[in-house]
Amino acid sequence: MLHIKSAKHISNYKIWVSFDDGTAGEVNLEKSLIGPIFQPLKNINIFSKVSVDPELETIVWPNGADLAPEFVKELHNKQQANLQ
């Protein structure tokens, strides 16, 4: 099972994440903020408050929104592939 070890807001809708499998990198979440729970995150001030839930090891926001590590990792892999 994959877990997120750390997450940090970089700019706009980009975060830097590190996973417990040793990989890390930038992920742009702008196109992933779909649905009512993610609507408040379109405000950069709220989005920038991303953190890692210490128990579940997922990325979370103060409004209760969260993203599974597997989803974030898949998005990271796709975005990295598009850069090559």
C-alpha positions as CSV (number, residue, x, y, z in Angstrom):
1,M,0.0,0.0,0.0
2,L,1.4,3.4,-1.1
3,H,1.6,6.3,1.4
4,I,2.5,10.0,1.1
5,K,5.3,11.0,3.4
6,S,5.3,14.8,2.8
7,A,3.5,17.4,0.7
8,K,4.3,21.1,0.2
9,H,2.5,23.8,-1.8
10,I,4.8,25.1,-4.5
11,S,2.7,27.6,-6.5
12,N,-0.7,27.8,-8.1
13,Y,-2.2,24.3,-8.0
14,K,1.2,22.6,-7.8
15,I,2.5,20.6,-4.9
16,W,5.7,18.7,-4.1
17,V,5.0,15.2,-2.8
18,S,7.2,12.4,-1.6
19,F,6.0,8.8,-1.4
20,D,7.1,6.0,0.8
21,D,8.4,4.1,-2.2
22,G,11.2,6.7,-2.5
23,T,9.8,8.7,-5.4
24,A,9.1,12.4,-5.2
25,G,8.2,15.2,-7.5
26,E,5.9,18.0,-8.5
27,V,2.2,17.3,-9.2
28,N,-0.2,19.8,-10.8
29,L,-3.7,19.2,-9.3
30,E,-5.5,22.0,-11.2
31,K,-7.5,19.7,-13.4
32,S,-8.2,17.3,-10.6
33,L,-10.2,19.7,-8.4
34,I,-13.7,18.4,-9.5
35,G,-16.7,18.1,-7.3
36,P,-18.2,20.0,-4.4
37,I,-15.6,19.0,-1.8
38,F,-12.8,20.4,-4.1
39,Q,-14.6,23.7,-5.0
40,P,-13.1,25.6,-2.0
41,L,-9.6,24.5,-3.1
42,K,-9.9,26.6,-6.2
43,N,-9.0,29.5,-3.9
44,I,-5.2,29.3,-3.8
45,N,-5.2,30.5,-0.1
46,I,-7.1,27.4,0.8
47,F,-5.3,25.1,-1.6
48,S,-2.0,26.1,-0.2
49,K,-2.9,24.6,3.2
50,V,-2.3,21.1,1.9
51,S,-0.8,18.7,4.4
52,V,-0.4,15.0,5.1
53,D,-2.8,13.2,7.4
54,P,-0.4,11.5,9.8
55,E,-2.7,8.5,10.3
56,L,-3.8,7.8,6.8
57,E,-0.8,9.3,5.0
58,T,-2.9,10.9,2.3
59,I,-2.9,14.6,1.3
60,V,-5.6,16.5,3.0
61,W,-7.0,20.1,3.3
62,P,-8.7,21.8,6.2
63,N,-12.2,21.5,4.6
64,G,-11.9,17.7,4.6
65,A,-10.9,17.2,1.0
66,D,-8.3,14.5,0.4
67,L,-6.7,12.6,-2.4
68,A,-5.5,9.0,-2.3
69,P,-1.8,8.3,-2.7
70,E,-2.4,6.0,-5.6
71,F,-4.3,8.8,-7.5
72,V,-1.6,11.3,-6.8
73,K,1.2,8.9,-7.9
74,E,-0.6,8.0,-11.1
75,L,-1.1,11.7,-11.9
76,H,2.6,12.4,-11.1
77,N,3.7,9.5,-13.4
78,K,1.5,10.8,-16.3
79,Q,2.7,14.4,-15.9
80,Q,6.4,13.2,-15.8
81,A,5.8,11.1,-19.0
82,N,4.4,14.2,-20.7
83,L,7.5,16.1,-19.9
84,Q,9.7,13.6,-21.7
